[in-house]
């Protein structure tokens, strides 16, 4: 009876071990959210072919991304609506076919990045008509090679068939009083190292040099002062729990040996003569 109980418990424990998923099979999902910021921007617009400038007020809604990483393109959403009953009037000649809105954001406090640019589609606009602003979000894109926290605020909007040939240019007159919004940019992980280039061969065999492990010191490019020591020639152990041989075949072999031993013991006890 005792042997049968031990055998049942062993089989049950082995089955649970074999069919349970490994600990690294699932993991948390990284989510990136956005922060919405709104401001009223006062613009003074210079229209080609007209001497008088137009003054308008636009409520600008910026969608600030989170999770921005160096070397990867980040997107700042732009949505604008006329405020205070204002509206930009098309010139008497109308707008050329294919005219688009070009929205800009001013970026400071992050070396190498000064602005983000986006393009919005416009419908047909007749002469002296109010130019409608895009009803969908305009994606302003930029990329930073440096980590840090940037300061972002709305900037100019232009209208034209190309960003280099605007027919209407609107500059923000209250840029100094606009709210700036933080945009953190995190340094991307640098886990790969370049492989040595193969040396040309001329048919002769050269002796293989002995590799000596040494420590190299890498300075933090952000200026944080931390040092990272990487052993040269060391073994790559970055795989964590997802690398190495699968232990389940070994457990299965051990389980079968235990079952065979217990079965032999049970048969032996039954074959002994009773006294």
SVG drawing of the C-alpha trace seen along z (x, -y; Angstrom):
<svg xmlns="http://www.w3.org/2000/svg" viewBox="-16 -96 68 116">
<polyline fill="none" stroke="black" stroke-width="0.4" points="0.0,0.0 2.8,-2.4 4.6,-1.7 1.4,-2.4 0.9,-5.7 4.5,-6.8 4.2,-5.8 1.0,-7.8 2.5,-10.9 5.7,-10.7 3.7,-10.3 1.5,-13.3 4.5,-15.5 6.3,-14.6 3.3,-15.3 2.9,-18.8 6.6,-19.5 6.6,-18.5 3.4,-20.2 3.8,-23.5 5.0,-26.4 8.5,-27.7 8.8,-30.9 10.0,-33.0 7.1,-32.1 5.2,-35.3 6.2,-38.8 4.8,-42.3 3.9,-44.3 5.4,-47.8 2.8,-50.4 3.4,-53.9 0.9,-56.6 0.5,-60.3 -0.1,-63.6 -2.3,-66.2 -1.5,-69.9 -3.6,-72.9 -2.6,-76.5 -4.0,-79.5 -1.4,-80.8 -1.6,-84.2 -0.4,-84.3 0.5,-87.1 0.2,-85.8 2.0,-87.1 0.0,-86.3 1.9,-86.3 0.7,-89.1 -1.0,-91.1 0.5,-94.0 -1.7,-93.7 -1.0,-90.9 -3.7,-88.9 -3.9,-88.3 -5.6,-85.0 -5.9,-83.1 -5.6,-79.3 -6.2,-76.8 -3.4,-74.3 -3.6,-70.9 -0.3,-69.1 -0.1,-65.3 3.2,-64.7 4.6,-61.2 6.1,-59.2 8.7,-56.5 10.7,-58.4 14.1,-56.7 17.3,-58.1 17.7,-57.1 14.0,-56.4 11.5,-58.7 9.1,-60.3 5.7,-61.9 4.1,-64.9 0.4,-65.3 -0.9,-68.7 -4.5,-69.8 -5.6,-73.4 -9.0,-75.2 -9.7,-78.9 -10.3,-80.8 -12.0,-84.1 -14.0,-84.1 -10.9,-84.5 -10.1,-82.8 -7.4,-83.0 -8.8,-84.3 -7.5,-82.9 -6.0,-85.5 -8.1,-86.9 -6.4,-84.5 -7.3,-81.6 -5.0,-78.8 -3.1,-76.7 -4.2,-73.1 -2.4,-70.8 -1.9,-73.4 -1.1,-71.9 -0.7,-73.0 2.8,-72.7 2.7,-72.7 5.8,-73.2 6.8,-72.7 9.7,-74.4 12.0,-72.1 14.7,-73.4 17.0,-72.1 18.0,-69.0 21.2,-69.3 20.8,-68.6 17.0,-69.0 15.3,-72.3 11.9,-71.5 9.4,-68.9 7.4,-69.2 4.1,-67.8 1.9,-68.0 -1.9,-68.3 -4.2,-68.0 -6.5,-70.8 -9.7,-70.8 -10.5,-73.1 -10.5,-76.7 -12.0,-79.5 -11.0,-83.1 -11.4,-85.2 -12.8,-82.1 -11.8,-81.0 -9.1,-78.4 -10.2,-75.4 -7.7,-73.8 -7.2,-70.0 -9.9,-68.1 -7.5,-65.2 -4.4,-65.2 -1.2,-66.3 1.8,-64.2 4.9,-66.2 8.0,-64.0 11.6,-64.4 14.5,-62.2 17.0,-62.8 20.4,-61.3 20.9,-62.6 19.1,-61.7 17.6,-64.2 14.4,-66.2 13.3,-68.6 11.0,-71.6 8.2,-71.7 5.8,-74.4 3.7,-75.3 5.5,-77.2 4.7,-78.5 2.2,-77.2 2.6,-77.7 0.5,-77.0 1.8,-76.1 2.4,-73.3 5.8,-72.5 7.5,-73.4 10.1,-75.4 7.6,-77.4 4.9,-78.7 2.3,-81.1 1.1,-82.0 3.5,-82.2 2.1,-82.5 4.5,-83.3 3.6,-83.1 3.6,-86.5 3.1,-85.3 5.8,-82.6 7.5,-83.9 4.3,-83.5 3.3,-80.0 3.6,-77.1 6.4,-74.7 5.9,-71.0 8.6,-68.4 9.5,-65.6 11.8,-63.0 14.1,-61.1 15.7,-57.9 19.0,-56.5 18.5,-53.3 20.2,-50.1 23.5,-49.3 23.8,-45.6 25.5,-44.7 29.2,-45.0 30.8,-45.1 32.3,-41.8 35.9,-41.8 36.5,-42.1 38.0,-39.0 41.6,-39.5 42.6,-38.7 44.3,-35.4 47.1,-34.6 47.0,-30.8 49.2,-30.6 48.0,-29.7 48.9,-32.1 48.9,-31.1 45.7,-31.9 46.5,-34.6 45.7,-34.0 42.8,-36.2 43.3,-37.9 40.4,-39.3 40.8,-42.9 38.5,-45.5 37.4,-48.5 35.8,-51.6 33.0,-53.3 31.9,-56.8 28.3,-57.7 27.5,-59.8 24.8,-61.6 27.2,-62.9 25.6,-61.1 29.1,-60.2 28.3,-56.4 30.9,-54.0 30.1,-50.7 32.9,-48.1 32.7,-45.4 35.1,-42.5 36.6,-42.0 36.5,-38.4 34.0,-37.3 31.2,-34.9 27.9,-36.3 25.4,-35.8 22.8,-38.3 20.1,-35.7 19.0,-35.3 16.3,-32.7 15.6,-32.2 18.9,-30.5 20.6,-27.2 19.4,-23.6 15.9,-22.6 15.7,-20.7 12.5,-18.9 14.0,-15.9 16.4,-15.4 13.4,-15.5 11.5,-13.0 14.5,-10.6 14.8,-10.8 11.1,-10.3 11.1,-7.1 14.0,-5.7 12.2,-6.3 9.0,-4.7 11.0,-1.6 12.7,-1.2 9.4,-1.4 7.7,1.0 10.6,3.5 10.4,3.2 6.6,3.8 7.0,6.9 9.8,8.3 7.7,7.9 4.8,9.8 7.0,12.6 8.4,13.3 6.8,16.3 4.7,15.6 5.6,17.2"/>
</svg>
